Amino acid sequence: MSLRKIFLTAVCLLLTSFLIECSGEIKEPSVAGTFYPAQKDTLKKMVDDFLSKASRSSYSGKLIALVSPHAGYKFSGQVAAYSYKQFEGRDIKTVILIGSSHYKNFSGISVYAKGSMRTPLGDVKVNEKIARALLNENADIRFYRDAFEREHSLEVQLPFLQKVVKDFTIVPILTGTLTKKSFEYLTERLIEILREDEKTIIVASTDLSHFHDYNTAMTMDRKMIDAIERMSIGDIEGYLMSRDAEMCGGYAVIITMAVARGLGANNGLLYKYANSGDITNDRDRVVGYAAMGLYKTALTKEDKNELLSLARRAIVDYVMNKKILEIEMKNPRLKANGAVFVTIKKNGNLRGCIGNIHPVKPLYQAVISNAISASSRDPRFLPMNKEELKDMDIEISILSAIEPLKDTRRIEIGTHGLYIVKEQRSGLLLPQVAKEHGWDRDMFLEQLCMKAGLPKDAWRNAKLYRFSAEIIP
C-alpha cells in the first residue's frame, strides 16, 4: 500500500472515530439525587409505585400531547404518573419534550441536537434527524448546550418515559425569550413533522401557580386548567400577562397547544390535579401541578344535534324577541374553543353565513353568536323576519386549523376550504361551496379571489391557506 493510501486510511479512521464520539455524546443527569433518587433500584421502585397508583383514562378521543409537571418527585411525581399512565401500551417511537429554561436566559429556542441523555435507569438517545431539522439560525433556533446543563424540567420526565415506553428517542426543546419568528417556525415545522408520523408525540413540561396560599392556588390553577381544557391559547396568554393565573412552562404549553391544534386536537382533559400542600400539609406557600392530555375528539351524534338545536333556538329567540340565548354548558367537548361557521338557507338559497376562522371562544358560544349574526348581521342580506323562520335550514361547519397552502395542486374539491389574504383584503370559501357549484380548482381559486374583492388571478401572489370542515346539516 502506498504512503498516500496509508495516510488517507488513517485520516478516515480518525474522522470516523471523531464522528462516533460526537454522536455518542452523553448529557449526564443534573438533578439525580435531588429531584429524584440517584440509585437505579430506588428510582425504579418509586416510579413503579407512582404508576401503580395512577389510572388510565377511558376517554375516547385521540391523544395528541401531554402536559406533565416537573417538580421534585416527592411533590409532583404522583401527578406526573397520571400523564405517563396514558402512554402504557402505546406504540411511541419519538417523544418531543418541550420545557422553559429555568437557569439560562437566551433569545429564541434551544434544541438538544445530538447524543443521549442519561438517568440512573439508562441512556435515552436524541432523535438527531428531527432535532437537526428544527434548527434554524434565522428563526433563532439553535443547539445551545448550556441551557440544558442545570435544567430539570425535561430531565425529570425521562424516568417515567423509560418505564412506560420501549425503544424510543427524544427531541429535547427549551424555550428562552420567544420571538414571533421562532414561535412560528418551530410550530410549523413540528406540525409538518408530526403530521407524517403517528408514532411521535409531544410532552409539555410545566408547573402551575407558585407560592400562594392553598385556596388562592386552587382558584388560579382552576383558571389555567380550564383554559387548557378549552384549548384557549388567548386566555392562557392573558392570564400570564395579568398574573391572574401562573404557569412556569407557559411558552412550552402554548407551543404544544398550537402544534396539537394544528394536528387536529380540539379539547384538553384533566387527569389529576394536586399541589404541594396536599403532600406537605403546609398550605401557606404551595406550588400547583396538573397532569393533562390534549385530544382530537370527534363530535357525537348527540353533540351535533345539540349544536343544531342551539343554533335554531338562538336564531328564533333573537328574531322574535331580540334576545341573546344564554345557557350553562357542561359538555366538555362543546365547551372547548372552536372555529365555526353557521349557514342559513331558505328554499335551498343562501340566506346568511357568518363565522370565525380561529377558535376564539367556546364552540357552543361560537355557534350561538354566529347563528344570530348569520340571521341578522350578514351585510349581503336584510335581517330575517319572523315569517322566514319556518322555512329556514341551518348548516354548521366546524373548521380544522388553517394551514399554509404552498401548492394549489393539493386542493381537494369537497374536502378543503380556502382562505386568502392579500394586503388589506381577505376572503374565505367553505369546502362544500365548490362542490355545490361544480367548480374545479381554478374556478374555486378565482371565486375565492372575487369573494375577497381581488382580481381573479390574485391567488398567484397572495397568502393562501386551506382547511377542512366537519359539516352538520
N, C-alpha and C positions, 0 to 999 in steps of 0.2 A: 504493500500500500504506500502511495506517495506521501511525502510530508504534508502536502496541501490537503489530501483527503483525511489524514490523521488529525490535522488541525480543525477542519470543518466538523468532523465527527465529535471532537472534544467540545467544540462550541455548542453543537446541537444538544449534547448531553447536559451541558451546564444550563442551557436555556430551558430544557425540559425539566431539570431539577428545580430551577427557579420558579417556573410556572406552577409546578406541582406544589411547591412550598407556599406560593402566594395563594393559590386556590384552596390550600389546606389550612389557611389562617383560622385560628380559633379564638373567639371572644370569650374570655374567662368570665365566670359569674361575678357580679358586683355586689349582690345582696344576699348570697347564700350565707346562712349563719345569723342573719339579722331579720330579713323579711320572711324567710322560710328556712327550715333546717338544712345544715350543710352536709349532714350524714345521709347517705343514699337510703338506707333502710328506714330511718326515721321519717324522711321526707315521703318516701313511698307509702308508708303506713298512714301518714297524716292525710295525703291526698286521697288515698283509697277510702279513708274514713269519711272525709267530706263528701265524696261522690256517693258513698253508700247511703248517706242521709238526704241526698238531693233526689228530686223526682224529675222524670222526663215528661214534658208537656204532651198532651194528646191533641194539641191544636193542629188543624188540618192544612194550614197554609204551607207554602214552600219557604223554608228558611233560607234567607239570603245573607244575613250578617248577624253577629252577636255584639252585645255590649257587656263588658265584664270589668269589675273593679280591680284595683291594683295596690291595695294597702298590704300591710303585713298579714300573713295567713291567719294569725291569731284573731285579727279583726274582720277581715273580708273573705277569708278562704272559703267559708261555708256558702256565702252568697255566690262567689265565683263558680263554685261547684255546680250550681243550678244552670249557669250558662253552658258549661262544658258537658254536662249530662246530656245535652241535646245533640252532641256530636257522637255519642256512643252508637256503634253500628253503622255509621255513615261512611261512604267511600270518599274520603277527602285526601287530596294529594298535596295541596298547597294552601297555606294559611297566610293571608295578608294581615299583618299586625300593625295597627296604627295607634300611636300614642303621642302625647305632647311632652316636649322636653321640660324637665323639672330643674336641671342644673346648668345647662348651657344656653346662652342667648345667641340666636343666629337668625338670619333672614331666610325665609323660604322653608324648604323641606330637606331632610336628610334621609337617604335610603341606604341601609347597610347592604353593600352590593356583592360581597364575596365571602367565602369561607363558611364557618359554622359558629353557632352559639352553644355554649356548654352550660349544663346544670349538673347537679350531683347524679341525675338519672341518665346522663349521657349527652352526646352532641346532636344538635339539630342543624342540618345543612340549610344554607341560604339558597333559594332558587335564583341563581345568578342570572339566568336568562331573563326572567321577569324583572328582577331588580335593576339590571342594566338598561332594560327597555324603558324604565321610568326616568332615568337620569336625563337632565336637560339643563345645561348651564343658563341658557337664555330664560328659562322659566324658574330659575333659582332652585333647582332640584339637583342635589349633588350627594356624593358619598362623603359626609362629614363625620369621620370616625369618632372624634372627640365627644360628639353629642351622646354617644352610646356608652362612654366609659363608666359613668356612675349611675346611669339611668336604670330605674327599677320597673317602670310602667309596662314594658314589654317582657322583660325577663321573668316576672312573676307569673306570666301566662304560660310559660313553656312547660313546667312540670305537669300542669293539668293536661295540656295537649299531648305530652308524652305518654300519659296514662290512658287517653281515650282515642287517640288517632295513631295509626300504624304507617310507617314508611312515608312520612310527609316531609315537605320542605316549607320554609318560611320566607316571607319578604318583610323585614322589619323597617318600619317607617316612623320617623319622629318629626313632628311639626315644630317649627320655631315661630317667628313672626311671619304669618302667611301674607303673601302678596296676591292680588287678583289673578295674576298670570300663573303663579304656582298652584293656586287652588284649582283654576280651570283646567290647566294642563294635566295635573295629577288625576283629577276626577274623570276627565275624558279618556285618558289612557287606561285607567283601571276599568272603566266601563267597557272599553273595546276589548281588553284582555279577558275579562271575566265573562263577557257575553259569549266568547268562544270556548269557554272552559267550565263545564258544570261541576268539576271536582275541585274548584278553588273557591274559598270563602273568606270573608273579612271578619276580623275581630277588632272592635274599638275598645281601647283601654281608658277608663275614667273612674274617678270617684265623684261624688256629688258634693253637697254643701260641706263646708269646713268650719268647725269650732264655734258653732252656735249651740244654744241650749236645745234640749231634746225636742220640745214642741215646735220651736222655730224651724229646726232642721226638717222635721216631718212636713211642715207646711211648704217650705221651699222645695224640698225634694219631690213632693207630690206634683208641684207645678212642672218641674223638669221632666219627670216620668210621663206625665200627661202629654207634654209636647212631643216627646219621642214616640209615644204610642200613636199620636196623630200624625207623625212624620212631618211636623211643622218646624222646618228649619228657621223660618222667620221668627216664630215665638222663642225658639232657643236663643237666637242672636239677640232678641230684645231682652230676654231675661239676663243674659250675660252682661249686656251693657248697663242695664238698670240695677243689677245685683239683686233682683227680686228672687232669683234662684241661681245656683252655682254649679259648676262642673269643671274640674281642673283639666279634663281632657276635652274641652269644648270643641276645639278645632278638629280633633280626631273624630269625634262623634259627628260633627257636621259633614266632614268629608265622607265618612262612612254612610251617612244617610243619603247624601247626594248620589253616591255611587249606587247604593242599594235601590234608590228610586229609579235611577237610570236603567237598572236591571229588572224593574217591574215591582219592587217592593211598594206596598201601599198602606201598611199599618205595622205598628210595633206591639209587642206583647211583654208584659212584666212577668218574669218567673219568680223573682224573690227580691224583697227589699229588707234591709236592716241598717242600723247604724252602730257605731262603736259603743254607744250607751247600752245597747242590748247585750253586749259582751262584758263590758267592764262595770256596768251599773253606775258609772259616772255620767250623769245626764246634764252636766253644766257646759261641757265643750265636746261635742260629738262630730263625727265625720260620717256622711251618708254613703251607702253602697247599693247598687242595683244590678241585677242580672236580667238582661232583656234580649229579645230576638226581634229582628226586622223581617217581615214576611211579605210574600206575594200571595194574596188571598183572593180567590175568585168570589164573586157575588153569588149567593144562593138565589134560588127562585123566589124565596120569601123576601130577601133583600131587595130584589128587583121590583117586586110587587109593592113593597113599602115605599120605594123611591117614586114609582109612578103615582101612587096614592098621594104622597106628599106634594108632588108637582101639581096634580089636579086640584087638591084642596087649596094649595097656595094661590092658584090662578082664580078659582071661584071666589075665595074669601076676598081677594084684592079687587077683582072686577065688580063684585056685588057690593062690598062694604068698605073698600079701600083699607082693608085690614091686612096686616102682615102676619102670616101664620107663625106662631111660636110654639115649640114643643120641647120636651125634655127627651133627649135621645140616650138610650142605654146600650144600643148595639155598637160594639167597639169598631166593627168594620165600617159602619156608616158615620161614626164619629171621626174617623181618620180623614185628614185633608185630602181633597180630590179636585182634579181639573175636570170640568163637566160643561157640556152644552145642553140646553133644553130647546127643542124644536117643536113648534106648534103648526099643525096643518089643518086646513079646512077644506073638505071635499077633495083631498089629495093635493091641494095647492099650499105653498108656504104661506104661513100667517105670522110668523115671528121666529127668530132664532137668536139667542144670546148665550154667551158662555165665557169661561175663563180658561186660558191655556196652561196656567200654572196652578198648582194646588195651594191656594192661599187661605182656604177656610175648610172646616169640616164638610165632608161630602153631602150630608143631608142639608146643611145650611146653604151650600152652593146650589143644590137643586132647587130649594125654595126661592132663593133670591133670583136665580137665573130664570126660573119659571115665571115669576112676576115680571121681570124685565122683558122676557120674550112676549108676554101678553100686552104689555103697556108701554114699553120704552124702546122698542125696535124702531129706529128712525125711518125705516122704509115703509112703516105701516101706521095707521091710526090706532090708538088704543082699542083693545077689544071691548065690545059692549055685551050686555047680559044675554042678548039673543044668540050670540055666537057660541056661547059656552056649550050648548047641547051638540054642536056639530064639530067640536074640536077633537083632533087626535094629537097625542103627545108622544114624543120620542126623546129619550135621554141618551146622550153619548158621553161615556166616561173615557177620558183620554189617558193614554200612556204618557210617559215622559217624552218630550220632544227631543230629537237627536239631529245633529247637523247632517245635511244631505250633500255628499260630495260628488255623487254620480247619479244623475237622473234616471239611469237605466235600472236603478234599484227601487224605483217606484212601482208598487204593485197595485193596480187598479182594484178597488173594492176592499183593499186591506189597509192602505196608507192614506192618511190625510196629509195636507201640505200647509206650511206656514211660510210666508215670505216677508222679509224685512229689507227695505232699501231706503236710505236716507231717513226721512220722517214718515214714511208710509209703511203699512203692514197689512196683510190680509191672510185669511185662513179659509180653507175648504175642508169639510169633514170627509172621511173615507167614502161614505155612502153616496155623496153627491155625484162623483164621477161615474159611479156605476149606474145610478138612476138616470143620468143623461146620456149614457153610452159613449162617454169620452175616452179617447186614448190618452197616452202620456202627454203628447204635445198639446192637445186641446186642454187637458187638465192644467198644465202649466200656464197656458195662455189665459184661461179663465181665472186662475189664481191671481195673475198679474192685474187683470181687469178688476177683480174684486178689491184689490189694493189701490186702484186708481193709477196704475202704472201702465206703460206701453206693453203690448203683448209679449215682447221678447225680453222684458226687463229681468226675467229669471236668470238669464245667462251671466249676469254680473251682480246678482243680489245674494243675500244670505238666505239659503233655503233650509228648511227643516221638515222632517217627516215624523209622523206619529201613527199609532193605531188607536182604535177605539172599541170599547165594548158597547154595543147598541142595545138599548132596552126599548122595544116597540110598545 
